[in-house]
Amino acid sequence: MFGLNQEREVAYTALADGLMLSFVWLLFAGSNQWMTLYTPLGFPSSVYFVGLIHLLVWMTVSLFAGMYTKLFLISRIDEVFRVGATTLVGFVVFLVLRLSTVDLTLSDSVFSTISMVLPYVGLVGGGLLVNRLVIRTIQRAYAKRGKGLHRAVIVGTGGTAKMIGQQLDQYKTLGMQVLGYYSVNGEVPEVEQAEILGDVEEFRAKAAAMRVQDVIIALEKEQQEKWLPVVSSVDDPKVTLKMLPDFHQMVGGYAKTHQIFGLPLVDIQPADMPTWEWFIKRSLDVMVSAVVLVVLLPLILILALAVRMTSDGPAIYKQKRVGKHGRAFTMYKFRSMVNNAEATTGPIWASDDDPRVTNVGHWLRKTRLDEIPQFFNVLFGDMSLVGPRPERPHFVKKYERSIPLYSRRLRVTPGITGWAQVKWKYDESFDDVKERTKYDLFYVENISLRLDLKILINTLFVVLRAEGK
């Protein structure tokens, strides 16, 4: 729980919570009143069966309430708020479950139900709070002894970087072990030469080999424009980036943070949607794609037949694309070009009046109907309804070298449609890709169910206006 592995910390914390929840349940198991509380109709009321249901409900509520995100050295005050939110949601859930089994026509049914649920939920909340406070106290005791710290590097070698390094070395409870510093051109070093690991150009290769978990950007004011290449080079979602915000960022509200470790450090790449929004997003992906594939099955068969009858080659075109975290997958589309269109040219962009596009393919592209088979990709989990469009490996490698922050697109699941698709045009040049990347990064930084809904509505109008190409 106090080591370096984030997954292990989550697993151990969840196990500790589960044991505490089971203990709380057993406190009530000696009373018949509590043994039968919230028992689903038609199921046996054994203490173990009902206890298992309670455990699953509480663990689900805890997960959606964010109890298992940002665990490392979170403050005890933040834990109080987390447990409080979880307890409140749990109270509502169990109150609804209990009310569904009582006769609401009785005058005191609601009051008596609340009086039964409240003590139980209160004890659960108290148990979880004690559990978390004990964990955080032990974790800080380990940190003071230099154990279980995150492996961190500091970008910068000036006075600011030296000050942050000294603070982290002096106060172990801040949770970081400074491995060394990376220099930038033009900066006068104030740290010991032996502590400098190399220049910022060497950062990417060395940071991966050193298993770095936190990168702190601490450049002097005149060097601050050089932080962008560092951010671009960090494509591991498990590595957190922090920096000192300037006055304008603080006042303008651009410096967002979930946790300040005693220093004015803020997350450059904070967590995105909460767990419950991700759950709803994925659930909608599965339900909508399943319905679309069933309802449009006759149209799918007709389009497949039209493609096959008007040109040689398969109806479905398969192509390798790069998905979330750089994982490759096979994407499906109705074939809109002649078979083996890139056999002699290699990967190239489509252009206006592209001779490789068939007559049926031109209409499919215009109406975006060539994208329908991608609902299978959504169903399989390779894609989402909304997200940055997946690109081919050849182009991803090229763009990562030449477009700042391009790899940030790979932090979310690619989609059938996206902010760039409804606000920008098809890519016809490298400049188009650079401009489109701005829209993709806007989506990544502002991802939400509300934005997804807005994009889906805009996509509907794009399809109806046949604005594809």
Secondary structure, 3 states (H helix, E strand, C coil): CCCCCHHHHHHHHHHHHHHHHHHHHHHHHCCHHHHCCCCCCCCCCCHHHHHHHHHHHHHHHHHHCCCCCCCCCCCHHHHHHHHHHHHHHHHHHHHHHHHCCCCCCCCCHHHHHHHHHHHHHHHHHHHHHHHHHHHHHHHHHHHHCCCCCEEEEEECCCHHHHHHHHHHHHCHHHCEEEEEEEECCCCCCCCCHHHEEEEHHHHHHHHHHCCCCEEEECCCHHHHHHHHHHHHHCCCCCCEEEECCCHHHHHHCCCCCCCCCCCCCEECCCCCCCHHHHHHHHHHHHHHHHHHHHHCHHHHHHHHHHHHHHCCCCCEEEEEEECHHHCEEEEEEECCECCCCCCCCCCCCCCCCCCCECHHHHHHHHHCHHHCCHHHHHHHCCCEEECCCCECHHHHHHHHHHCCCHHHHHHCCCEEECHHHHHCCCCCCHHHHHHHHHHHHHHHHHCCHHHHHHHHHHHHHHHHCCCCC
